[in-house]
Amino acid sequence: MNSIELLTAWLRIGLVVSVFFSMPMAVAKNYLAQPSQSQWQVTVDTPLECRLNHVIPGYGNAQFSALSSKTMNLHFELKMNRQLGATRNVKLTSMPPSWMPGDAAHAMVNLKFFKQFDGYIEGNTAWQMLAELEDGRNPTFNYKSWPTQQQRQLEVGLSAVNFNKSYQLFSQCLNNLMPFSFDDIAFTILHYNHDSDELNNMSQKRLAQIADYVRYSDDIDLVLVAAYSDSAQGTVEGQRLSEQRADKIEGYFKALGLPDNRIQVEAHGKRRPIADNSTPVGRHQNRRVVISLGRSAV
């Protein structure tokens, strides 16, 4: 290669290097509340629901929540100001904060966030995120942005700053959740003592559970009460007794503050038996009140 060819080659290399360094580098976009911005707040604290919220500046909100249920199930949502335009593979990593320089990041789990939906996690992974935050670490989601002019990696972190105090309040709320859900009490059959408008002991406890739920819920829009008697009494007496039972349950719910127009009562006497009235067990099953709850769409 002569000197002219060598010079030409070097000029080409220089041009390529110059173009390479002049190109904009793809840098990950990071969303994480600064220490002065980081706030955690318990936004709902009732026996029916608990919510713990964290604002991620420029991105959206992180929210842990749980509902009353027979079994505790924790939910997490990454609520984005701008939802995903495509389904994305997401890596969840526990990142050490800047004041823990000796600690390493460690992978937690790989996820999928779906198009036009908030990021959703439940169960053990959500509990693990709380544990990482309690230890002062930042659970961080890493995924690709929308396929726009310049796609980039996004890192969305939950800051552990100011977490523990609100977490203690959230934990107290979790401990106070009722051990049943709306579905558990939406349709309930209660039973009576013989020839009485007093519920038996087990049914009184069940009615108290329903009352607790109605007391704390703001979306119960209908309580339907249907009372029945067995055939031990005549038709007239059975009808009268079922009306007494229905009226007493109606008064019970009115005392909770439920408006009259949200309570509907029916008394059917000894009609519509569900068991054989010739046996004590059958008569016990027929001496009943059926309580059905309706609620607004959520």
Backbone bond lengths (Angstrom), bond angles and torsions (degrees), N, CA, C in turn:
res aa  C-N    CA-C-N  psi(-1)  N-CA   C-N-CA  omega(-1)  CA-C   N-CA-C  phi
1 M - - - 1.469 - - 1.528 107.46 -
2 N 1.356 116.95 125.06 1.455 120.07 179.74 1.509 111.04 -80.47
3 S 1.285 117.68 176.67 1.463 122.47 -173.83 1.521 112.13 -65.16
4 I 1.317 116.89 -33.71 1.469 119.58 -179.41 1.523 110.07 -69.14
5 E 1.360 115.83 -43.67 1.456 119.82 178.81 1.520 111.40 -64.01
6 L 1.333 115.97 -39.52 1.471 120.66 179.64 1.519 110.71 -64.10
7 L 1.345 115.78 -42.20 1.461 120.01 178.89 1.523 110.90 -63.88
8 T 1.338 114.87 -41.15 1.476 118.54 179.00 1.521 111.21 -62.32
9 A 1.356 115.96 -41.63 1.472 120.01 179.45 1.515 111.05 -62.37
10 W 1.305 117.38 -44.64 1.478 121.16 179.62 1.530 111.44 -63.74
11 L 1.331 116.38 -36.89 1.459 119.65 178.16 1.530 110.81 -64.55
12 R 1.350 116.18 -39.43 1.456 119.91 178.23 1.532 111.37 -64.81
13 I 1.339 116.18 -43.03 1.466 120.41 178.35 1.521 110.11 -61.77
14 G 1.332 115.05 -42.47 1.466 119.16 179.63 1.506 111.94 -62.90
15 L 1.338 115.87 -37.88 1.465 119.66 179.32 1.525 110.32 -65.91
16 V 1.342 117.39 -43.21 1.459 120.99 179.53 1.516 110.88 -62.49
17 V 1.347 116.52 -44.60 1.461 120.05 179.43 1.511 111.20 -63.29
18 S 1.355 115.26 -40.93 1.462 119.24 179.78 1.521 111.21 -63.31
19 V 1.341 116.27 -42.88 1.466 120.23 179.10 1.514 110.56 -64.42
20 F 1.374 116.34 -40.42 1.469 120.60 -178.46 1.518 110.84 -61.44
21 F 1.327 116.65 -46.65 1.457 118.85 -176.86 1.516 113.11 -76.65
22 S 1.333 116.83 -17.49 1.466 119.38 177.67 1.524 111.62 -85.53
23 M 1.376 116.82 -13.24 1.465 120.24 179.31 1.526 109.90 -73.33
24 P 1.336 118.19 139.86 1.461 120.49 177.04 1.519 110.57 -65.60
25 M 1.328 117.29 129.05 1.457 122.15 179.96 1.527 110.24 -82.10
26 A 1.350 116.05 141.06 1.455 120.80 178.48 1.523 109.36 -76.62
27 V 1.311 116.19 108.72 1.455 121.80 -178.21 1.523 108.27 -110.35
28 A 1.325 116.35 137.00 1.458 120.22 179.65 1.520 110.47 -63.65
29 K 1.314 116.25 137.41 1.457 122.26 175.93 1.517 107.96 -89.48
30 N 1.313 117.41 124.00 1.454 121.84 -173.94 1.519 111.01 -109.61
31 Y 1.340 115.57 129.43 1.454 121.62 174.65 1.529 108.14 -117.99
32 L 1.308 116.23 113.30 1.462 122.20 -179.78 1.520 108.17 -157.77
33 A 1.319 116.95 129.25 1.460 120.23 179.11 1.524 109.95 -63.42
34 Q 1.321 116.48 130.87 1.455 120.16 173.23 1.530 109.15 -66.75
35 P 1.342 117.42 157.66 1.473 119.20 -178.67 1.520 113.61 -50.91
36 S 1.333 117.03 -37.74 1.466 119.72 -179.46 1.522 112.25 -73.96
37 Q 1.353 117.86 -17.20 1.463 122.38 -179.07 1.525 112.85 -97.19
38 S 1.318 116.77 -22.09 1.456 121.14 -169.00 1.522 112.02 -68.60
39 Q 1.324 115.49 118.18 1.462 122.04 178.21 1.524 109.36 -135.89
40 W 1.323 115.12 137.33 1.462 122.12 172.70 1.515 107.65 -119.39
41 Q 1.322 116.84 137.63 1.458 120.02 -175.55 1.527 110.97 -142.71
42 V 1.329 116.58 132.46 1.458 121.55 171.27 1.522 106.85 -80.07
43 T 1.322 116.94 109.62 1.467 121.70 -174.42 1.523 112.71 -94.88
44 V 1.330 118.40 -21.24 1.461 122.70 175.38 1.524 107.89 -135.22
45 D 1.328 115.92 127.74 1.466 121.01 -178.96 1.526 107.84 -141.85
46 T 1.334 116.93 86.63 1.463 122.24 178.26 1.529 108.24 -136.93
47 P 1.328 117.87 167.20 1.469 119.27 175.17 1.526 113.67 -66.92
48 L 1.331 117.24 -6.72 1.462 120.74 179.83 1.521 113.31 -102.07
49 E 1.343 117.11 -25.63 1.464 119.27 -174.16 1.518 110.48 -157.82
50 C 1.333 115.10 145.59 1.463 122.39 173.54 1.525 108.54 -129.13
51 R 1.351 116.40 137.75 1.464 120.44 176.36 1.517 109.81 -137.53
52 L 1.325 115.04 135.69 1.464 122.64 176.42 1.519 107.46 -122.84
53 N 1.338 116.56 120.83 1.462 121.33 -170.79 1.529 111.57 -117.40
54 H 1.339 114.94 145.41 1.464 122.07 177.96 1.526 108.71 -139.61
55 V 1.320 116.71 125.53 1.465 121.48 179.46 1.528 109.31 -85.17
56 I 1.342 115.67 131.27 1.466 122.12 174.01 1.521 106.72 -108.30
57 P 1.335 118.54 103.54 1.468 121.20 -173.15 1.530 112.47 -54.44
58 G 1.331 114.68 133.04 1.449 121.14 177.71 1.505 114.77 78.93
59 Y 1.335 117.51 -4.77 1.464 119.79 -175.49 1.524 112.85 -123.19
60 G 1.340 117.03 -51.80 1.456 119.60 -176.69 1.514 111.38 158.71
61 N 1.323 116.17 -139.64 1.459 121.72 -176.83 1.522 110.58 -134.11
62 A 1.328 114.45 147.28 1.455 121.50 170.33 1.521 107.12 -108.63
63 Q 1.330 117.16 133.90 1.463 119.57 -175.28 1.524 111.49 -139.81
64 F 1.329 115.62 123.45 1.457 122.33 169.56 1.532 107.42 -96.84
65 S 1.333 117.02 141.82 1.460 119.39 -179.42 1.526 110.05 -151.78
66 A 1.330 114.93 158.11 1.460 121.94 174.85 1.513 108.10 -150.63
67 L 1.330 116.39 145.64 1.455 123.04 178.30 1.525 109.63 -113.56
68 S 1.325 115.92 155.04 1.458 119.71 175.80 1.522 109.14 -57.83
69 S 1.321 115.93 139.33 1.454 120.31 -175.20 1.519 109.49 -169.48
70 K 1.336 115.80 164.49 1.461 119.93 175.14 1.519 111.01 -65.87
71 T 1.321 116.67 -33.30 1.456 121.76 178.20 1.522 109.04 -124.75
72 M 1.325 116.72 135.99 1.456 121.13 -179.70 1.526 110.05 -68.73
73 N 1.322 117.12 128.15 1.456 121.67 176.63 1.517 108.48 -138.00
74 L 1.313 115.80 113.40 1.459 121.90 -177.08 1.525 109.81 -87.43
75 H 1.325 115.87 139.60 1.463 122.24 178.93 1.526 109.29 -120.56
76 F 1.336 115.34 149.24 1.467 121.46 174.40 1.514 108.74 -133.46
77 E 1.329 115.91 136.54 1.465 121.22 174.91 1.512 109.85 -129.91
78 L 1.325 115.05 132.91 1.453 121.82 172.12 1.523 106.36 -98.58
79 K 1.323 115.69 97.31 1.457 121.61 -173.19 1.531 109.51 -87.02
80 M 1.324 115.73 111.23 1.455 121.98 -173.62 1.523 111.09 -93.17
81 N 1.317 116.52 139.57 1.464 120.01 173.93 1.530 110.43 -63.78
82 R 1.310 115.51 -33.10 1.463 121.30 177.91 1.522 107.14 -128.63
83 Q 1.336 116.49 108.84 1.456 119.70 -174.48 1.529 111.54 -70.73
84 L 1.322 114.90 161.72 1.455 121.01 -175.29 1.522 112.26 -63.24
85 G 1.331 115.49 140.04 1.453 120.77 175.70 1.505 112.86 -88.34
86 A 1.338 116.52 -7.84 1.463 121.32 178.85 1.523 108.38 -154.64
87 T 1.326 116.58 152.42 1.463 120.66 176.22 1.520 109.27 -64.61
88 R 1.323 116.36 136.62 1.464 120.89 -174.07 1.524 111.33 -128.77
89 N 1.335 115.56 142.85 1.451 121.77 166.49 1.523 108.39 -78.04
90 V 1.301 116.44 134.02 1.462 121.46 -173.20 1.521 109.34 -129.17
91 K 1.312 115.80 136.34 1.458 121.80 173.65 1.524 108.71 -104.82
92 L 1.316 115.93 128.66 1.456 120.93 174.84 1.521 107.91 -104.27
93 T 1.322 115.09 121.55 1.465 121.71 -175.34 1.520 109.66 -127.40
94 S 1.324 116.51 142.25 1.461 121.02 173.42 1.521 108.16 -90.42
95 M 1.328 115.55 113.86 1.466 121.26 -176.37 1.520 110.37 -103.36
96 P 1.349 117.09 137.54 1.460 119.01 174.25 1.527 110.01 -76.30
97 P 1.329 119.03 143.64 1.463 119.86 175.89 1.523 110.35 -70.85
98 S 1.304 116.02 168.78 1.469 120.93 -175.20 1.519 112.26 -62.01
99 W 1.325 117.83 -25.24 1.466 119.61 -179.07 1.526 112.50 -87.38
100 M 1.349 117.36 9.65 1.466 122.00 171.77 1.530 108.51 -121.13
101 P 1.345 118.04 62.90 1.469 120.43 -172.20 1.520 113.78 -64.10
102 G 1.323 118.59 -22.98 1.455 120.48 -178.82 1.512 113.96 -83.42
103 D 1.319 117.51 -11.73 1.465 121.18 -177.54 1.523 110.79 -87.30
104 A 1.311 115.40 147.05 1.462 120.47 -179.43 1.524 110.16 -103.57
105 A 1.321 114.82 155.27 1.460 120.01 172.66 1.522 108.88 -72.96
106 H 1.337 115.96 150.20 1.465 117.88 172.95 1.522 110.14 -140.13
107 A 1.334 113.85 141.95 1.464 120.47 -177.79 1.516 110.10 -69.71
108 M 1.339 115.96 141.67 1.456 121.17 177.90 1.528 111.42 -105.69
109 V 1.347 116.52 -54.72 1.467 119.25 -177.76 1.525 108.96 -167.04
110 N 1.330 116.75 156.24 1.460 122.92 171.79 1.521 108.83 -100.87
111 L 1.325 116.45 136.59 1.455 122.55 -173.40 1.514 111.07 -130.62
112 K 1.332 115.31 174.87 1.465 122.21 167.58 1.520 107.92 -126.71
113 F 1.328 116.14 130.74 1.453 122.14 169.09 1.522 106.84 -105.71
114 F 1.323 116.33 131.67 1.457 120.16 -170.60 1.526 112.51 -97.54
115 K 1.319 114.78 149.61 1.460 123.25 -177.80 1.521 111.59 -51.79
116 Q 1.347 115.28 130.28 1.461 123.99 175.80 1.526 113.55 64.75
117 F 1.328 117.68 20.66 1.454 121.66 175.53 1.521 109.61 -126.48
118 D 1.318 115.83 152.32 1.453 119.64 170.85 1.522 109.46 -69.28
119 G 1.336 115.37 153.64 1.453 119.57 175.67 1.522 110.13 -67.33
120 Y 1.341 117.09 133.37 1.462 120.87 -173.90 1.517 110.72 -131.70
121 I 1.336 115.36 135.19 1.469 122.67 178.42 1.522 106.87 -139.56
122 E 1.327 117.20 146.84 1.455 120.09 174.76 1.522 109.93 -143.60
123 G 1.315 115.54 170.10 1.451 121.20 172.49 1.507 114.21 73.37
124 N 1.343 115.82 -141.71 1.457 121.66 -171.24 1.521 113.52 -59.83
125 T 1.333 117.16 -37.00 1.470 119.20 -179.41 1.520 110.74 -65.18
126 A 1.332 117.79 -39.84 1.467 120.34 177.59 1.526 110.74 -64.13
127 W 1.340 116.96 -41.58 1.465 119.90 176.89 1.525 110.83 -63.18
128 Q 1.332 117.13 -38.78 1.463 120.89 179.59 1.531 110.72 -64.58
129 M 1.334 116.51 -37.29 1.469 119.40 177.13 1.525 110.80 -60.82
130 L 1.330 116.87 -42.52 1.463 119.84 177.52 1.525 110.80 -61.98
131 A 1.325 116.79 -39.99 1.466 120.53 179.70 1.528 111.15 -64.29
132 E 1.336 116.82 -40.18 1.466 120.02 178.30 1.525 110.93 -65.02
133 L 1.311 116.86 -42.24 1.466 120.57 177.96 1.524 110.83 -63.28
134 E 1.326 116.60 -40.55 1.462 120.21 179.26 1.524 110.97 -62.61
135 D 1.335 116.57 -30.64 1.466 121.25 177.70 1.523 112.98 -82.61
136 G 1.342 116.91 2.60 1.456 120.28 177.54 1.510 114.97 88.33
137 R 1.335 117.81 11.49 1.453 121.50 -178.98 1.532 110.51 -100.99
138 N 1.333 116.15 164.13 1.455 121.89 -174.41 1.530 111.07 -112.41
139 P 1.335 119.74 101.72 1.468 119.90 172.38 1.531 109.52 -60.36
140 T 1.331 116.09 128.50 1.466 120.75 -171.90 1.521 110.33 -131.27
141 F 1.337 115.34 131.37 1.464 122.30 177.90 1.523 109.00 -97.05
142 N 1.324 116.42 133.23 1.458 121.86 -179.37 1.518 108.81 -125.52
143 Y 1.337 116.43 122.04 1.461 120.50 179.00 1.520 109.56 -157.08
144 K 1.321 116.51 168.67 1.458 121.32 -179.08 1.516 110.15 -84.05
145 S 1.329 115.40 144.88 1.457 121.24 178.22 1.524 110.24 -74.33
146 W 1.318 114.95 -178.20 1.455 119.84 176.52 1.533 110.04 -59.21
147 P 1.341 117.50 150.97 1.466 119.50 175.99 1.526 110.82 -74.87
148 T 1.319 115.48 74.54 1.466 121.02 178.28 1.523 108.47 -95.51
149 Q 1.307 117.72 -157.73 1.456 120.63 -178.13 1.529 111.53 -58.99
150 Q 1.320 116.23 -39.56 1.450 119.79 179.07 1.533 109.02 -134.61
151 Q 1.311 115.80 99.89 1.454 119.70 178.92 1.520 109.57 -71.40
152 R 1.317 116.13 141.27 1.457 119.87 -179.93 1.529 109.70 -142.15
153 Q 1.314 114.31 164.05 1.452 120.80 174.97 1.528 109.35 -78.71
154 L 1.318 116.33 138.71 1.456 121.78 175.04 1.522 108.85 -110.92
155 E 1.313 115.89 136.05 1.457 122.24 174.20 1.525 107.59 -119.90
156 V 1.323 115.87 116.12 1.465 121.69 -175.94 1.525 107.41 -118.05
157 G 1.323 115.87 112.08 1.451 120.06 -173.32 1.524 113.47 -112.88
158 L 1.317 115.03 152.20 1.463 122.65 172.67 1.524 107.43 -102.56
159 S 1.301 116.99 118.52 1.459 121.00 -178.10 1.523 110.66 -79.08
160 A 1.341 115.06 137.18 1.465 120.42 178.61 1.524 112.79 -86.02
161 V 1.317 117.45 -3.57 1.471 120.88 179.80 1.530 109.24 -65.38
162 N 1.319 117.19 132.31 1.473 124.22 179.33 1.530 113.03 63.89
163 F 1.322 117.17 23.94 1.454 120.49 -176.42 1.529 112.97 -83.59
164 N 1.320 117.58 -44.48 1.465 120.47 -164.70 1.527 114.57 -62.82
165 K 1.323 118.53 -38.42 1.466 120.09 -178.97 1.531 110.71 -63.24
166 S 1.328 116.86 -46.58 1.469 120.38 179.08 1.524 111.01 -68.73
167 Y 1.328 116.65 -32.39 1.456 120.00 177.93 1.526 111.02 -64.66
168 Q 1.315 118.01 -36.91 1.460 121.08 176.60 1.529 110.71 -61.90
169 L 1.335 116.74 -42.12 1.468 120.59 177.69 1.526 110.83 -65.64
170 F 1.333 115.69 -40.29 1.460 120.57 178.64 1.526 110.47 -63.84
171 S 1.328 117.20 -40.79 1.466 121.41 179.24 1.527 111.06 -64.01
172 Q 1.334 116.57 -38.68 1.464 120.31 177.08 1.527 110.32 -62.84
173 C 1.333 115.72 -40.88 1.470 119.95 177.81 1.527 110.30 -62.72
174 L 1.332 117.12 -43.44 1.463 120.38 178.86 1.520 111.34 -59.08
175 N 1.330 116.08 -39.77 1.462 120.13 -179.24 1.527 112.20 -67.76
176 N 1.341 117.12 -22.46 1.466 121.45 -177.06 1.523 113.39 -97.88
177 L 1.328 117.76 2.50 1.463 120.15 178.83 1.532 110.19 -64.65
178 M 1.326 115.80 141.86 1.468 120.27 176.74 1.531 109.75 -66.03
179 P 1.329 117.33 143.22 1.472 120.35 -177.33 1.526 113.25 -83.90
180 F 1.323 117.12 35.26 1.464 121.07 176.12 1.519 108.20 -157.70
181 S 1.319 115.62 158.98 1.462 121.62 -178.03 1.522 110.49 -111.28
182 F 1.325 116.14 177.09 1.463 120.99 176.58 1.525 110.68 -58.17
183 D 1.324 116.51 -43.31 1.468 119.84 -178.25 1.528 111.97 -60.70
184 D 1.330 116.75 -29.53 1.467 120.26 -179.03 1.526 112.41 -69.99
185 I 1.332 117.80 -25.10 1.462 120.71 -175.12 1.520 113.25 -120.22
186 A 1.327 117.93 1.35 1.466 120.71 -175.29 1.523 112.09 -63.53
187 F 1.318 116.90 -27.82 1.471 121.24 177.84 1.524 106.54 -136.50
188 T 1.333 115.86 111.94 1.464 120.52 -173.48 1.524 110.27 -133.62
189 I 1.321 115.91 135.86 1.464 121.78 175.24 1.523 108.10 -110.34
190 L 1.329 115.98 122.41 1.457 122.18 178.98 1.527 109.18 -113.37
191 H 1.339 115.87 154.46 1.468 119.91 -174.16 1.527 111.94 -124.83
192 Y 1.350 115.35 157.51 1.458 122.77 -173.22 1.527 111.64 -114.43
193 N 1.329 113.86 157.05 1.456 119.41 167.84 1.534 108.90 -70.00
194 H 1.310 116.61 161.12 1.462 121.62 -177.03 1.525 111.39 -60.34
195 D 1.346 115.67 131.51 1.462 122.92 174.42 1.529 111.66 52.97
196 S 1.344 116.82 44.95 1.465 121.01 -175.40 1.515 109.79 -146.16
197 D 1.343 114.81 155.73 1.465 119.15 171.81 1.526 110.77 -101.37
198 E 1.344 117.12 14.86 1.466 122.93 176.17 1.526 109.26 -97.31
199 L 1.325 116.09 127.58 1.455 120.20 176.15 1.526 110.13 -65.48
200 N 1.334 116.79 151.45 1.459 118.17 173.57 1.530 109.93 -70.02
201 N 1.311 117.54 170.65 1.471 121.69 -171.28 1.518 112.56 -59.86
202 M 1.299 117.95 -44.27 1.463 120.94 -178.70 1.526 110.70 -64.07
203 S 1.316 116.82 -40.89 1.464 120.39 -179.79 1.517 111.54 -70.04
204 Q 1.344 118.31 -32.86 1.462 120.45 175.45 1.524 110.99 -61.97
205 K 1.319 116.80 -40.62 1.472 120.16 178.00 1.524 110.69 -65.25
206 R 1.324 116.14 -39.49 1.467 120.03 179.22 1.521 110.84 -65.96
207 L 1.329 116.98 -41.10 1.457 120.70 178.17 1.525 110.53 -63.10
208 A 1.325 117.71 -36.58 1.464 121.01 178.09 1.524 110.57 -63.80
209 Q 1.337 117.92 -36.29 1.465 120.83 176.20 1.525 111.03 -64.17
210 I 1.338 115.57 -44.47 1.467 119.34 178.06 1.519 110.09 -60.75
211 A 1.331 116.46 -42.50 1.467 120.56 -179.77 1.513 111.18 -61.89
212 D 1.340 117.38 -41.97 1.461 120.46 178.47 1.521 110.93 -60.38
213 Y 1.315 116.60 -42.24 1.460 119.45 -179.48 1.524 110.68 -65.13
214 V 1.343 116.00 -46.54 1.471 120.16 -179.42 1.525 110.45 -62.63
215 R 1.325 117.13 -37.33 1.463 121.58 -177.33 1.526 111.46 -61.89
216 Y 1.313 117.69 -38.04 1.464 121.33 -175.74 1.527 113.28 -96.29
217 S 1.316 117.50 -9.82 1.451 120.09 -177.57 1.530 110.27 -93.65
218 D 1.330 116.06 141.28 1.462 119.99 178.44 1.531 112.22 -109.40
219 D 1.344 116.73 10.92 1.468 118.33 -177.36 1.526 113.39 -123.55
220 I 1.352 118.06 13.32 1.462 120.17 174.31 1.525 107.84 -78.23
221 D 1.325 117.17 113.05 1.465 119.26 -176.49 1.535 113.10 -109.35
222 L 1.344 117.33 -1.30 1.462 118.77 177.23 1.523 110.03 -157.49
223 V 1.331 115.29 131.43 1.462 121.93 168.56 1.525 106.81 -119.84
224 L 1.325 116.15 113.75 1.458 121.63 -179.66 1.528 108.07 -102.44
225 V 1.337 116.01 121.90 1.466 122.54 -177.94 1.527 108.55 -114.65
226 A 1.325 116.82 121.23 1.468 121.66 178.20 1.522 107.99 -124.51
227 A 1.347 116.97 115.18 1.460 121.94 -174.76 1.527 110.48 -108.45
228 Y 1.361 114.45 147.69 1.463 120.80 -177.12 1.529 109.28 -139.15
229 S 1.344 115.17 162.88 1.467 121.12 173.75 1.524 108.08 -127.13
230 D 1.334 115.67 168.80 1.463 118.66 173.68 1.533 109.05 -89.94
231 S 1.320 117.23 -169.55 1.465 120.42 -176.24 1.525 112.66 -97.26
232 A 1.346 117.14 11.77 1.465 119.35 -179.87 1.523 110.74 -65.50
233 Q 1.334 116.35 -31.22 1.462 120.81 176.73 1.536 109.80 -97.20
234 G 1.293 114.85 165.03 1.458 119.35 173.54 1.514 110.54 -69.84
235 T 1.332 114.15 176.73 1.469 118.86 -176.95 1.514 111.92 -60.99
236 V 1.337 117.99 -46.03 1.460 121.46 -177.91 1.529 110.77 -66.36
237 E 1.336 115.63 -46.96 1.456 119.35 -178.15 1.532 111.08 -66.22
238 G 1.339 115.98 -38.24 1.466 119.44 178.15 1.525 111.86 -64.11
239 Q 1.352 115.95 -39.68 1.465 119.50 177.90 1.522 110.41 -64.94
240 R 1.334 116.50 -43.91 1.463 120.30 179.94 1.526 111.29 -60.55
241 L 1.328 116.43 -42.75 1.457 120.21 -178.26 1.532 111.18 -67.03
242 S 1.327 116.98 -39.58 1.476 118.99 178.77 1.527 110.48 -67.11
243 E 1.357 117.34 -34.07 1.463 119.60 176.48 1.520 110.84 -66.57
244 Q 1.327 117.21 -39.63 1.470 120.44 176.88 1.527 110.22 -61.13
245 R 1.315 116.19 -43.23 1.468 120.32 179.76 1.527 111.04 -63.02
246 A 1.320 116.00 -44.13 1.464 119.77 -179.78 1.527 110.72 -64.63
247 D 1.344 116.52 -44.07 1.472 120.29 -178.71 1.529 111.25 -63.28
248 K 1.325 116.32 -37.58 1.462 119.51 -178.18 1.532 110.75 -68.13
249 I 1.314 116.95 -40.91 1.470 119.92 177.21 1.528 110.44 -67.01
250 E 1.347 116.41 -38.49 1.463 119.64 177.47 1.525 110.57 -60.41
251 G 1.324 116.92 -45.73 1.455 120.24 178.43 1.516 112.34 -62.24
252 Y 1.313 116.48 -34.21 1.469 121.32 178.61 1.522 110.27 -61.33
253 F 1.323 117.35 -45.54 1.468 120.37 -178.91 1.528 111.75 -73.99
254 K 1.314 117.59 -32.62 1.465 119.39 175.49 1.522 110.62 -63.51
255 A 1.332 116.36 -36.44 1.453 120.36 178.96 1.523 111.95 -65.28
256 L 1.328 116.97 -21.04 1.467 121.05 176.32 1.521 111.88 -80.34
257 G 1.334 117.15 -7.44 1.457 121.13 -179.87 1.510 113.89 98.66
258 L 1.331 117.81 8.26 1.457 119.77 179.12 1.527 109.01 -76.06
259 P 1.339 118.55 128.01 1.475 120.95 -178.23 1.529 112.17 -62.02
260 D 1.343 115.36 152.95 1.468 120.85 -179.45 1.521 112.27 -56.53
261 N 1.335 116.41 -38.09 1.463 119.00 -175.60 1.526 113.15 -73.48
262 R 1.320 116.79 -2.80 1.468 120.10 176.39 1.529 112.07 -105.96
263 I 1.317 116.64 6.43 1.453 120.93 179.00 1.524 108.89 -121.54
264 Q 1.300 116.02 126.39 1.466 121.05 179.21 1.530 108.09 -125.79
265 V 1.350 116.09 125.46 1.458 119.72 -176.76 1.518 110.76 -117.96
266 E 1.309 115.10 146.71 1.467 122.55 176.80 1.529 108.39 -138.19
267 A 1.340 116.62 140.37 1.460 121.56 177.23 1.526 108.14 -124.06
268 H 1.319 116.92 120.92 1.459 120.99 -172.54 1.528 113.49 -111.65
269 G 1.336 117.98 2.08 1.456 119.30 -179.56 1.517 111.77 58.58
270 K 1.338 115.86 -138.68 1.462 119.05 -178.23 1.533 112.55 -91.28
271 R 1.325 116.52 7.41 1.460 120.25 176.39 1.539 109.98 -71.05
272 R 1.294 116.27 159.31 1.462 124.65 176.23 1.535 113.03 58.16
273 P 1.311 118.30 51.86 1.466 118.95 176.41 1.526 110.60 -66.84
274 I 1.324 115.35 150.30 1.468 120.32 178.44 1.525 111.12 -110.83
275 A 1.339 116.57 -2.29 1.461 121.33 -179.74 1.519 109.37 -147.52
276 D 1.322 115.69 173.16 1.460 122.38 -176.69 1.533 110.48 -75.91
277 N 1.336 117.48 115.56 1.460 122.23 -178.06 1.532 113.29 -71.66
278 S 1.332 118.02 -6.08 1.463 119.70 -178.65 1.525 112.66 -83.90
279 T 1.348 116.82 -5.39 1.467 120.20 -179.72 1.530 109.52 -120.20
280 P 1.339 117.14 151.19 1.479 119.44 177.31 1.522 112.39 -58.61
281 V 1.323 117.15 -40.46 1.468 119.89 179.95 1.520 110.36 -64.15
282 G 1.309 117.03 -42.82 1.455 120.49 179.43 1.515 112.03 -64.13
283 R 1.330 116.59 -42.50 1.478 119.44 178.78 1.532 110.61 -63.80
284 H 1.335 116.35 -37.46 1.473 119.56 177.43 1.520 110.70 -60.97
285 Q 1.317 116.89 -41.68 1.461 120.18 -179.61 1.532 111.60 -67.94
286 N 1.303 117.09 -32.40 1.465 120.45 -179.23 1.526 112.62 -77.84
287 R 1.338 117.66 -25.82 1.475 120.12 175.44 1.526 107.33 -77.67
288 R 1.324 116.13 91.47 1.461 118.46 -168.91 1.514 111.47 -149.07
289 V 1.323 114.61 163.03 1.445 122.58 167.23 1.525 106.64 -131.83
290 V 1.322 116.31 133.90 1.464 122.23 179.45 1.531 107.75 -105.67
291 I 1.328 116.14 123.12 1.468 121.79 -179.82 1.517 108.15 -112.76
292 S 1.321 115.66 119.76 1.455 121.75 178.43 1.524 109.53 -116.80
293 L 1.326 116.78 131.02 1.461 121.27 -178.99 1.515 110.06 -107.71
294 G 1.312 116.05 138.47 1.450 121.96 172.20 1.499 109.83 -119.82
295 R 1.312 117.39 147.86 1.467 119.54 179.71 1.505 111.67 -141.53
296 S 1.301 115.22 161.23 1.465 121.26 179.95 1.514 109.64 -64.16
297 A 1.320 115.35 152.44 1.463 119.94 177.25 1.512 109.08 -63.66
298 V 1.340 116.64 136.61 1.463 121.72 -179.66 1.506 109.79 -120.35
